[in-house]
Amino acid sequence: MKQRIKDGLVLLLFLVLLPYIMGIMSKTKEEGVGWMNMETMEEKEEATNFVRYEDELHIQEIPLEEFLVGALAATVPITYEKELLKAQAVLLRSTCCAEMEREGTVSGQGMEKKIIEWNKIGTGYLTRSQMKKIWKEDYEVHYKKVEEAVEETKGIIITYQETPIEGTYHAMSGGKTRNGMDILKEEDYSFLESVFCEKNVESGEFLQTVSISKKQIQMLSIENRDEAGYVTAVICDGEKLTGEQFREKYGLASANFTFEEKEEEFVITTKGMGHGLGMDQYYGNYLAKNQYSYTEILDYFFKDTKLSKIAE
């Protein structure tokens, strides 16, 4: 009799818990989580890496993966292919981890909180409210796209000799990216080899022209270029500037330029947009349209590197 009562209680307990058990099994199936991974799913991992973001209204400590959604939204055209966005997400994450390593705060060494300053990363960032203002009725679709690009590359960074690299990128090269060792000589940037991006000439923004009055510049001469065609030294009214300094001073699209001197002005024609180092986003998007995965895109621009995964 006692055994029957005991068996009855076990059966009753099972029936009471059955809906709960089925609910959990259904949830794991929907989220792609196997039954054997339930313990991992229930014990949600707490973020240990954060970015301190500050603007006129807020000072926030944002978990790294969450921060990357806003950084990705700010640094790549939303109309680009998802694989290009995923490559960009990896580069942004790598830059953050490189900064953490410089500060001696790499994740995976205990559960202490690691924080890096946004202004040290050198990337743009959009809050959700800013995204809504920019994307308007397309906000939901675009937000999902950037969120998925970050989620599908979660924890993945690009490394060189076991060290996270700064994920350098630019909008569009002048038809060929620059050799890192020609520009950044103080450290080992041999993974930034010059590669061809010949399709860039088809962009309507590839060539841009700026006129600068001789009231601003009286004398101008180009002293040197690198192998990708970017000006590395220019003499402007007796002052020697790097190509990037000249570009910044006069608001040029890139330092890959030529000029024509006229009676009252200098007409400067630039090729591409940005500094020309690392991943060319425009050409990377062309590769993505031609079935390149984000790993293949990164491999094209960053030689002798590999993808690694950090603990979060």
HELIX and SHEET records of a PDB file:
HELIX    1   1 LYS A    2  GLU A   30  1                                  29    
HELIX    2   2 TRP A   35  ASN A   37  5                                   3    
HELIX    3   3 MET A   38  GLU A   42  1                                   5    
HELIX    4   4 LEU A   64  THR A   75  1                                  12    
HELIX    5   5 LYS A   82  ARG A  102  1                                  21    
HELIX    6   6 TRP A  118  ILE A  121  1                                   4    
HELIX    7   7 ARG A  128  TRP A  135  1                                   8    
HELIX    8   8 LYS A  136  ASP A  138  5                                   3    
HELIX    9   9 TYR A  139  GLU A  151  1                                  13    
HELIX   10  10 GLY A  180  ILE A  183  1                                   4    
HELIX   11  11 GLU A  198  GLU A  202  5                                   5    
HELIX   12  12 GLY A  243  TYR A  250  1                                   8    
HELIX   13  13 GLN A  281  LYS A  289  1                                   9    
HELIX   14  14 TYR A  294  PHE A  301  1                                   8    
SHEET    1   A 3 ILE A  59  PRO A  63  0                                        
SHEET    2   A 3 ASN A  49  GLU A  54 -1                                        
SHEET    3   A 3 LYS A 114  GLU A 117  1                                        
SHEET    1   B 3 THR A 163  PRO A 164  0                                        
SHEET    2   B 3 ILE A 156  TYR A 160 -1                                        
SHEET    3   B 3 LYS A 306  LYS A 309 -1                                        
SHEET    1   C 2 TYR A 169  HIS A 170  0                                        
SHEET    2   C 2 MET A 279  ASP A 280  1                                        
SHEET    1   D 3 LEU A 207  SER A 213  0                                        
SHEET    2   D 3 GLU A 265  LYS A 271 -1                                        
SHEET    3   D 3 PHE A 257  GLU A 261 -1                                        
SHEET    1   E 3 LEU A 220  ARG A 225  0                                        
SHEET    2   E 3 VAL A 231  CYS A 236 -1                                        
SHEET    3   E 3 GLU A 239  LEU A 241 -1                                        
END                                                                             
